Amino acid sequence: MNRFTGTLHTEIMTSALQKDPFATDSAQATNRSPQQQDPASPTYAGPLSFLRRPYSRDLTGVDVAISGVPLDLATTYRPGARLGPAAVRAASVQLAELGIYPWGLAPLDALNVIDYGDCWFDAHRPWTIRDAIAAHARTILASEAKMLTLGGDHYITYPLLIAHVERFGRPLGLIHFDAHCDTWPDEHADSLNHGTMFYKAIREGLIDPARSVQVGIRTWNSDFMGVRVLDAPWVHRHGTAAVVDRIFEVVGDAPVYLTFDIDCLDPAFAPGTGTPVAGGLSSAQALEIVRELDGIQLVGADVVEVAPSYDQSDVTALAAAHLAADILFLMRKQPHP
Ligand SMILES: [Mn+2]
């Protein structure tokens, strides 16, 4: 080794030590600004929080808390949505780096968002799960933060609605994207069923059917309980602009909760889910509708039913991440009612 090479090597080593990625705070990956080129935390590495927001349980000054509810004990067909929150988070990190179209970076800059991590519940004591999820939501909603929750099967929306109604008053309007109405009769108060929770929510006065709308439905129910249904054939026939008009007509300026079951999308766009039904929306149609809902009085939202084991090339998780990011930005203008 000659003198020149040795000097150069020393300089490189000194420089590398000063920039040692392992010497930096492990939270660096989640604290960096979007689009920041940081070799210590490439897109695919480090803690894969939603949109690279910091993992935190400090709700001080937080506008929106992302959290996961990794439950799939209420499914009627294929399980696997317990792995949904992790998959959607992982799919979201490249959105954070590129800036989310068409919003750019400004909305996220103006919104203090954390990733609160996952709700803990005891899967082996299923009768405790409803209250565990409600308690998780109450803790977050006791602050000024709104919730954007990643499922998990769709049952989680029921305890989330219980906590939201306690916080925001009852009943709430519901904007519900799904292949399934989830209003099938169920007289068992303690059942874990991802097809009946809106039957319970309407019966218990948690949501107002007159201020509620379902989009993308393509399964039969003899009684939709007074909820306005824009079924999938109606969406395909009339287009996304008409859907948006009808949603605003139904919900008006009422406080609303938005729930997006990823099986609203056609299995061609979202194969990674537990109860797929052909004939659904494309991811482009769904994104177009969600983006045009700017101005609704959104008090909370979830994206549910991503089951990564049945996914192909992460296409379902990616669609869910895009939808969740756009729903997040719908929260940016609305102060607490
Ligand atoms: Mn569904």
Residues whose N, C-alpha, C, O or C-beta is under 5 A from the ligand:
A	BS01	MN	D178 A179 H180 D261 D263
